[in-house]
Amino acid sequence: MHDLRMKTSKLPKVAVLGTGGTIAGSGASSTQYAGYRAAVTGVDELLMAIPPLKDVADLESEQVAQVASQNLGGATLLHLARRVNFWLNQTDCTGLVVTVGTNTLEETAYFLNLVVKSRKTVVVTGAMRPSTSLSADGPMNLYRAVVAAVSIQTVGLGVLVVMNDQIIAARDVHKMDTMTVDSFRAPVFGILGWVFDNQVRLYKRSARTHTCDTEFDVIDLNSLPRVDIVVGHQDDSGVAVSALVEAGAKGLVVAGAGSASLSEAMAEAVLSATRKGVVVVRAPRTATGIVMRNMEFDDALHGTVAGDTLSPAKARVLLALALAHGKQADEIQAAFDMY
Ligand code: ASP
């Protein structure tokens, strides 16, 4: 396998968009791994700290946001997606990297996977340790993200995540651990490959529809509708579901036990929500697994949507986008079966 683009004399252009997170975090000392401040260092400074990048790509950068990723809400996501599409539309731009906080990396990556309108490579990366720490993982993650972004092999694969040497499809990636550098994995579908040194080694691709082939874009979207997540439990009274409907949620993801089964009281609250026009998606409370339609729960009776293998956080992204595009529950079920 050869990365042909890297063999030409003129370096490919890559845009790097910064949004904050731990990769841009700063600690009081080089041994402080927790309790540091996220989203402090600018993306330019992060790139300047990686001199070997000058041999990989001709870099452009843009600070799109500077936030801890738990605060990267709908307005910032829409702005980010527009900037990604802007850069990829430049004919001389080969690929793009987005740096994000890892806490919600999977939602941002999946959102971009659904709304980016280009086959050029988009890589999302971050870091588990702040930029000031001993053995910070950010510089190598960012270096490898750029290597992946200029590789001919990654074109048309949808949005990719590069963390800890691994290349993972945006749809499949899951943050598995709160602290460790190997937190990002694809527990059900597996990683797509690795980046080692300047080599991309790919072994498979995601079969789910993405980027140019989805029915979603951000061109006419000014905001995303309110979609909340409720985690159900053995004794769930349904009060949280009813309260969120009352508060104006247009969609709800209910993270149910096992195959997203719900207590009787929660199921009743869900039925009343769907009768009011709120779209409710069932997603698994377990770490992995599939939620199939009418299995362990009567979706037809309750007007609910089965969330397939999406985590509650990713189900929330797809539901919000589908609602923003005016989709009804049956069309939303089709979207969960496709994306
Ligand atoms: N608080 C950070 C964030 O912005 C955590 C991280 O990036 O790892 O998500």
Boltz pocket constraint, residues with backbone or C-beta under 6 A from the ligand:
constraints:
  - pocket:
      binder: B
      contacts: [[A, 20], [A, 21], [A, 22], [A, 23], [A, 38], [A, 67], [A, 68], [A, 69], [A, 70], [A, 100], [A, 101], [A, 102], [A, 103], [A, 104], [A, 126], [A, 127], [A, 128], [A, 129]]
      max_distance: 6.0
